[in-house]
Structure formats: C-alpha cells, structure tokens
C-alpha cells in the first residue's frame, strides 16, 4: 500500500511535501477549465462559450457535492489508516465504491433527463438553450468518470499519497487540451465535441488510475460486495452534510454575484476577472486544508491528539506565510493580472481596486480551510456545514450587500473581507472550544 504514515515524523516537512502536489493538481484542474473555454470561444464562438458557462454552473454544483462526499471518504479512510486497521480500510473502501457508483448512476440519469428544465430555471437565453442542453446532457452521461476520477485521488491522499493523483490529473488535462480541437473542429462536433473531450479525458484518466492502483497495489481495492448496514449508515451520516457543505458554498457564490450584478457591466466584468485570479490565489490554502484533513485524520485514528494540535498549528502558520506572500504579490501586480482578462478601463480599475483591498484578507479565509480541515478530520461534518452556512449566509452575503449599499462598489471587497475575518474567528472558537474531538466514528474503541 502506498503513501505516508503521518502518525510519526517531521510535521512541517510532511505538510510541505504532501500539500505541494495537491496545489499543482488543483492548478492543473483550473487551467483545464481555462483551456477548454479558450478552445470553445475561439473555435465555435461567443454563444457556445456562454452555453458552456451556463451549463458549467450546474456541473460545478454537482462537482461541489462530489467533492463534499469525497471529504467524507478522506476522513473515514485516513482514520482507518491511522488505526492500522487493514480490514476496516478495505471494507470502507468497498462501501464507498458501491455507494458512490450507485449515486453517480442515479445523478447521471436524473441530470440527463432534466437537463433542459434545469437550464430553463437558470434563465438560459433561447439562442443558447440547445447547445447548453446538449453539453450538459453529455456531461451527465459521463458523470461516473467524474466521480471515479476524483474518488481515486481522495483514496490515495487519505493514505498519504498525493503524487500519484497529480499524475492522473496531468493525464486528464493533457488529453482534454488535445481532444478539444480534434473533436470540436476536426470531427466538426461543435459544442458536443467539447463535452465529449471532457468526459473522454476524465474516463481515460480514471482507467489509468485504476490500472496503476491495481498494478502497483497503491490501495486495497477488491471486487465490490454489498456493504454492511453500519458502513453505509456512517457514509451517509458524514457524506450528506459534507456534500451539502460544498453546495452551500456554491450557492453562496451565486448570491454574491447578485450583489455585484446590481452595479452594472463594468463592475461585473472587473469582478469576474478578479474571481478568475481569486480561484488561483486560494489554491494553496485549499491544498493545505486537504493535507491537514488527511494528516489529522490518520492521527485521530491513532489517538495522537497532541500531534493533531501540532498539525493545526503548523497548518495555520504555513497558510499565513504563503497567503501573506501572495497578498504582497497581488498588491504589486493586480492591474497587470486584471488586464490579462479584460481591456475596458473602468472594469480594470474596479477589478484592480477589488484585489488590492481584499488581498490582505486572504490569510483569514485560508484559516477557515485549515481549521475546518482539522475539524472535518474528526468526522464533525454537520458542525462544519453549520460553520459554512454561517460564513456565507449570515456573514458574507449580508455584509457584502450592506457595505455595497454604504460604500457603493468599493464596499463589495470590504464586506467580503470583513466576513473572512469574522468567520475565521468563529472557526477558531469552534476549533478551540467545540466538542469536535469527542466524535467517535467507529464502534471499535480507539486505544
């Protein structure tokens, strides 16, 4: 079996070595979406790009749920690894495979059937409706690959291996970049070609991952059998609130956009450009959050609570160091970064101002990823769901709305930044005083 044993050794070195490939994997996935948009926009046109963007909102919501369920897998499997329970690890791995396969097939069928009404609910323009429906239906047909491709990475990270998932992501990204122009223009499939390129690249990366795992014995996969009732119950108990965590975040982002939209085209364009940079800026904090989830999970499984606290401290310090460095870089090069995406002067001015204001709030947002990652490692998924609802719906959306009314468009960044600070305070208070460390996921006592 592959991976690192995080229950011993130098924590800071392990955190750096383990989280770095996760950062690169996340960056590759973001770049894949960017490359896909470039091919669609240049080879088919603006309407097609709009269709992909609208369909992408639905796909992102589904992917958010998948990532959430995978966080539950990360917690369960890492704790089993920490307990050195080979049989338990094998059983729970089997249970996740069976349940996620059934879930992906059901989601795929529902999504395929209801793609058109879902897009109508989103107010898809008539001229984009057919393309958006075709693109979304094809993606739903391949949702099993999306599930499998992400799940393999999660399994290996729970065992302490972040390098192998990076290789599989690289395969998917390269294939997608190559297949896009071939299927869109070469085979004249248009927007359907872009969708087929996505599911084919993910499908091949999934198969490469399965082959690699079985050949190199990276994880104890076996022929699927019906899971036991307690295994299925635990997966649903953790998986549903964990999946909802990410869906709450996805919905919160859309709510923030409604505030931004009220200020007109230049602000929307500048904010959209800033968000593209934002999506890259937050990758290190997200990667560290994933890393501490796995590292803390193994140690919680082993009962090493002192080491869990040290992982939290080192995670917070590492986050602060990286995010402060990025903040300084953003302040110096904000205008250049925004101008890569848009040319309108007023839009560039707003995007630049937004980034400069919010830059030094990024470390506080990073704290949420780290502390919630530690708490999530214990299995306190419902509690993290509550913290996310608090962060987005009690703080971020209302404060962004309030400050934007008081200070016009400049208040968008100040409201969001203020919510980062307050929500990180709540995350710390729950980490420090909450009863997350009293969770016990398995019936067998941890020695």
C-alpha positions in Angstrom: 0.0 0.0 0.0 1.3 3.4 -0.9 1.5 6.7 1.0 3.0 8.2 4.1 2.4 7.4 7.7 1.6 10.8 9.3 1.5 9.5 12.8 5.2 10.0 13.1 8.0 12.1 11.6 8.6 15.8 11.0 5.2 17.5 10.6 6.3 20.6 8.8 8.3 18.6 6.2 5.4 16.2 5.7 2.9 19.1 5.3 5.1 20.8 2.7 5.9 17.6 0.7 2.3 16.3 0.9 0.4 19.6 0.1 2.6 20.7 -2.8 1.4 18.1 -5.3 -2.2 18.8 -4.2 -1.6 22.5 -5.1 -0.3 21.6 -8.5 -3.2 19.2 -9.1 -5.7 21.9 -8.2 -3.9 24.4 -10.5 -4.0 21.9 -13.4 -7.7 21.4 -12.9 -8.3 25.2 -13.0 -6.1 25.5 -16.1 -8.1 22.7 -17.8 -11.3 24.8 -17.5 -9.4 27.8 -18.8 -8.1 25.9 -21.9 -11.5 24.4 -22.6 -13.0 27.9 -22.6 -10.3 29.1 -25.0 -11.0 26.4 -27.5 -14.8 26.7 -27.3 -14.7 30.5 -27.6 -12.2 30.6 -30.5 -13.4 27.6 -32.5 -17.2 27.9 -32.0 -18.0 31.4 -30.8 -19.3 33.6 -28.0 -22.8 31.9 -27.8 -21.1 28.5 -27.4 -18.9 29.9 -24.7 -21.9 31.3 -22.9 -23.7 27.9 -23.2 -20.6 26.2 -21.6 -20.5 28.8 -18.9 -24.2 28.3 -18.0 -24.0 24.5 -18.1 -20.8 24.8 -16.1 -22.8 26.3 -13.2 -24.8 23.1 -13.0 -21.8 20.9 -13.4 -19.9 22.9 -10.7 -22.8 22.4 -8.3 -22.7 18.6 -8.9 -18.9 18.6 -8.6 -19.2 20.6 -5.3 -21.4 17.8 -3.9 -18.9 15.2 -5.2 -16.0 17.0 -3.5 -18.0 17.1 -0.3 -18.8 13.4 -0.3 -15.1 12.8 -1.1 -14.2 14.8 2.0 -16.2 12.3 4.0 -14.2 9.5 2.3 -10.9 11.3 3.2 -11.9 11.4 6.8 -13.1 7.8 7.1 -10.2 6.2 5.2 -7.5 8.3 6.8 -8.8 7.4 10.3 -8.8 3.7 9.3 -5.2 4.1 8.0 -4.2 5.7 11.3 -5.8 2.8 13.3 -3.7 0.4 11.2 -7.0 -1.4 10.5 -6.3 -3.1 7.1 -9.6 -5.0 7.1 -11.6 -1.9 8.1 -9.9 0.2 5.4 -10.7 -2.4 2.8 -14.3 -2.7 4.0 -15.0 1.0 4.0 -13.2 1.5 0.7 -15.6 -1.2 -0.8 -18.6 0.6 0.8 -17.6 4.0 -0.7 -17.1 2.4 -4.2 -20.5 0.7 -4.2 -22.4 3.7 -2.8 -20.7 6.3 -5.0 -21.2 4.2 -8.1 -24.9 3.9 -7.4 -25.1 7.6 -6.6 -23.3 8.6 -9.8 -25.5 6.5 -12.0 -28.7 7.9 -10.4 -27.4 11.5 -10.6 -26.3 10.9 -14.2 -29.8 9.6 -15.2 -31.7 12.4 -13.4 -29.4 15.1 -14.8 -29.7 13.8 -18.4 -33.5 13.6 -18.2 -33.9 17.0 -16.5 -31.1 19.0 -18.2 -33.4 21.2 -20.3 -35.8 22.2 -17.4 -32.8 22.9 -15.1 -31.3 25.2 -17.7 -34.7 26.9 -18.2 -34.8 27.6 -14.4 -31.5 29.3 -14.7 -32.9 31.6 -17.4 -30.8 30.3 -20.3 -31.2 32.6 -23.3 -33.2 30.9 -26.2 -30.3 31.1 -28.6 -28.0 29.1 -26.2 -30.6 26.6 -25.0 -30.0 23.8 -27.5 -26.2 23.9 -27.2 -26.3 24.2 -23.4 -28.7 21.2 -23.1 -26.5 19.1 -25.4 -23.3 20.0 -23.5 -24.9 19.3 -20.1 -26.5 16.0 -21.1 -23.2 14.6 -22.4 -21.5 15.6 -19.2 -24.2 13.9 -17.1 -23.7 10.7 -19.2 -20.0 10.8 -18.2 -20.6 11.6 -14.5 -19.4 8.2 -13.4 -15.9 9.2 -14.7 -16.1 12.5 -12.8 -17.0 10.6 -9.6 -14.3 7.9 -10.2 -11.6 10.2 -11.3 -12.0 12.4 -8.2 -12.5 9.5 -5.8 -9.2 7.8 -6.7 -7.4 10.9 -5.8 -9.2 11.1 -2.5 -8.4 7.5 -1.6 -4.7 7.9 -2.3 -4.5 11.2 -0.4 -6.2 9.5 2.6 -3.3 7.0 2.6 -0.7 9.8 2.4 0.0 9.7 -1.4 -0.5 13.0 -3.2 1.9 12.4 -6.0 0.0 9.7 -7.8 -3.2 11.7 -8.1 -1.2 14.6 -9.6 -0.1 12.2 -12.4 -3.7 11.2 -13.1 -4.9 14.8 -13.2 -2.0 15.6 -15.6 -3.2 12.8 -17.9 -6.7 14.3 -17.9 -5.6 17.9 -18.6 -3.3 17.0 -21.4 -5.9 14.7 -23.1 -8.6 17.4 -22.7 -6.4 20.1 -24.3 -5.6 17.7 -27.2 -9.1 16.3 -27.8 -10.9 19.6 -27.7 -9.7 20.9 -31.1 -9.8 17.5 -32.6 -13.4 16.8 -31.7 -14.7 20.4 -32.0 -13.1 21.3 -35.3 -11.6 18.1 -36.7 -14.7 15.9 -36.4 -17.0 19.0 -36.6 -18.9 18.1 -33.5 -19.0 21.7 -32.2 -20.0 22.1 -28.6 -20.8 18.4 -28.3 -17.2 17.7 -29.2 -16.1 19.9 -26.2 -18.3 17.8 -23.9 -17.0 14.5 -25.3 -13.5 15.7 -24.9 -14.1 16.4 -21.2 -15.7 13.0 -20.4 -13.2 11.0 -22.5 -10.2 12.7 -20.9 -11.7 12.1 -17.4 -12.6 8.5 -18.3 -9.2 7.6 -19.6 -7.5 9.2 -16.6 -9.9 7.2 -14.4 -8.9 3.9 -16.1 -5.2 4.8 -16.0 -5.7 5.5 -12.2 -7.5 2.1 -11.7 -4.8 0.3 -13.6 -2.0 2.0 -11.7 -3.6 1.3 -8.3 -4.1 -2.4 -9.1 -0.7 -2.9 -10.7 1.3 -1.1 -8.0 -1.0 -2.1 -5.2 -1.4 1.5 -4.1 -4.8 0.9 -2.3 -6.7 -2.3 -1.2 -9.4 -2.3 -3.8 -11.3 -5.6 -4.3 -14.3 -6.9 -6.2 -17.4 -4.9 -4.9 -19.7 -6.5 -2.4 -22.8 -5.1 -0.7 -21.6 -3.0 2.2 -22.7 -3.7 5.8 -25.5 -1.5 7.3 -23.2 0.3 9.7 -20.8 1.1 7.0 -23.5 2.5 4.7 -25.0 4.4 7.7 -21.7 6.1 8.5 -21.1 7.1 4.9 -24.5 8.7 4.6 -24.2 10.3 8.0 -20.9 12.0 7.0 -21.4 12.2 3.2 -24.7 14.1 3.1 -23.7 17.1 5.3 -20.2 17.1 3.8 -21.7 17.2 0.3 -24.1 20.0 1.4 -21.1 22.0 2.7 -19.8 22.5 -0.8 -23.3 23.1 -2.2 -23.8 25.8 0.3 -20.6 27.4 -0.8 -21.6 27.2 -4.5 -25.0 28.8 -3.8 -23.3 31.5 -1.7 -21.0 32.4 -4.6 -24.1 32.9 -6.8 -25.7 35.1 -4.1 -22.7 37.3 -4.1 -22.9 37.7 -7.8 -26.4 39.0 -7.5 -25.0 41.9 -5.4 -22.2 42.5 -8.0 -24.7 42.4 -10.9 -26.6 45.4 -9.5 -23.6 47.7 -10.2 -23.6 47.2 -14.0 -21.4 45.8 -16.7 -18.0 47.3 -15.8 -18.2 46.1 -12.2 -19.4 42.7 -13.3 -16.6 42.4 -15.8 -13.9 43.6 -13.3 -15.3 41.3 -10.6 -15.4 38.3 -12.9 -11.7 38.9 -13.9 -10.8 39.2 -10.2 -12.6 36.0 -9.4 -10.5 34.1 -12.0 -7.4 35.3 -10.2 -9.1 34.5 -6.9 -9.6 30.9 -8.0 -5.9 30.6 -8.4 -4.9 32.5 -5.2 -7.0 30.2 -3.0 -5.4 27.0 -4.3 -2.6 26.9 -1.7 -5.0 27.3 1.2 -7.4 24.7 -0.2 -4.5 22.3 -0.7 -3.2 22.8 2.8 -6.8 22.3 4.1 -6.9 18.9 2.3 -3.5 18.0 3.5 -4.3 18.7 7.2 -7.6 16.8 6.8 -5.7 13.6 5.8 -2.8 14.1 8.3 -5.1 14.9 11.2 -7.4 12.0 10.2 -4.6 9.5 10.5 -3.6 10.8 13.9 -7.1 10.9 15.2 -7.5 7.3 14.1 -4.3 6.5 16.1 -5.4 8.6 19.1 -2.4 11.0 18.8 -4.3 14.2 19.8 -1.1 16.1 20.7 0.1 15.6 17.2 -3.3 16.7 15.8 -2.9 20.0 17.6 0.6 20.4 16.2 -0.7 19.8 12.7 -3.3 22.5 13.2 -0.6 25.0 14.4 1.8 24.2 11.5 -1.1 24.3 9.0 -2.1 27.8 10.2 1.5 29.1 10.2 2.1 27.7 6.7 -1.1 29.2 5.4 -0.3 32.6 6.9 3.2 32.6 5.3 2.0 31.6 1.8 -1.1 33.8 1.8 0.8 36.9 3.0 3.4 36.4 0.3 0.6 36.1 -2.3 -1.1 39.2 -0.9 2.1 41.3 -1.4 2.4 39.9 -4.9 -1.2 40.7 -5.7 -0.9 44.3 -4.5 2.1 44.8 -6.8 0.7 43.2 -9.9 -3.1 43.4 -9.5 -3.6 45.7 -12.5 -1.5 43.6 -14.8 -3.4 40.4 -13.7 -6.8 42.0 -14.3 -5.8 43.4 -17.7 -5.0 39.9 -18.9 -8.7 39.2 -19.0 -10.4 42.5 -19.9 -9.4 45.7 -21.7 -12.2 48.2 -20.6 -10.5 50.8 -18.4 -13.3 51.2 -15.8 -13.6 47.5 -15.5 -9.9 47.1 -15.0 -10.0 49.9 -12.4 -12.7 48.2 -10.4 -11.0 44.7 -10.6 -7.7 46.2 -9.5 -9.2 48.1 -6.6 -11.1 44.9 -5.5 -7.9 42.8 -5.5 -5.8 45.4 -3.6 -8.5 45.8 -0.9 -9.1 42.1 -0.4 -5.5 40.9 -0.7 -4.7 41.1 2.9 -7.9 39.4 4.0 -6.9 36.2 2.1 -4.9 34.8 5.1 -8.2 34.9 7.2 -10.1 33.0 4.5 -7.2 30.5 4.5 -7.6 30.0 8.2 -11.2 28.7 7.6 -9.8 26.0 5.2 -7.2 24.9 7.7 -9.3 24.8 10.9 -12.3 23.3 9.2 -10.0 20.7 7.7 -8.8 19.7 11.1 -12.4 19.6 12.5 -13.6 17.7 9.4 -10.9 15.0 10.0 -12.7 14.1 13.3 -16.0 13.4 11.4 -17.8 16.6 12.6 -19.3 17.2 9.2 -22.6 18.7 10.4 -20.7 21.2 12.5 -18.6 22.3 9.5 -21.8 22.6 7.5 -23.2 25.0 10.1 -19.9 27.0 10.1 -20.2 27.2 6.3 -23.8 28.4 6.4 -22.7 30.9 9.0 -19.8 32.1 6.9 -21.7 32.5 3.6 -25.3 33.2 4.5 -25.1 35.0 7.9 -21.8 36.9 7.2 -20.5 37.0 3.6 -23.7 37.7 1.6 -25.3 40.1 4.1 -22.1 42.0 4.8 -21.3 42.3 1.1 -24.8 43.6 0.5 -24.6 46.0 3.5 -21.2 47.5 2.7 -22.0 47.8 -1.0 -25.1 49.9 -0.1 -23.0 52.1 2.3 -19.9 52.5 0.1 -21.0 51.6 -3.4 -18.9 49.1 -5.4 -15.9 49.6 -3.2 -17.9 48.1 -0.4 -18.0 44.7 -2.1 -14.4 43.9 -1.3 -14.6 45.4 2.2 -17.8 43.5 3.0 -16.3 40.2 1.8 -13.0 40.8 3.6 -14.8 41.6 6.9 -16.7 38.4 6.6 -13.4 36.5 6.1 -12.1 37.9 9.4 -15.3 37.2 11.4 -15.8 33.7 10.0 -12.2 32.8 10.8 -12.9 33.9 14.3 -15.9 31.6 14.6 -13.8 28.7 13.0 -11.1 29.3 15.7 -13.6 29.4 18.5 -15.2 26.1 17.5 -11.8 24.5 17.0 -10.7 25.7 20.4 -13.9 25.2 22.5 -16.1 22.9 20.4 -16.6 19.2 21.1 -15.5 18.0 17.6 -12.7 16.0 19.3 -15.3 13.9 21.1 -16.5 12.3 17.8 -16.2 8.6 17.5 -16.9 7.2 14.1 -16.3 3.5 14.6 -17.8 1.1 17.1 -14.4 -0.3 17.9 -12.7 1.8 20.6 -9.6 3.6 19.7 -6.8 2.7 22.0 
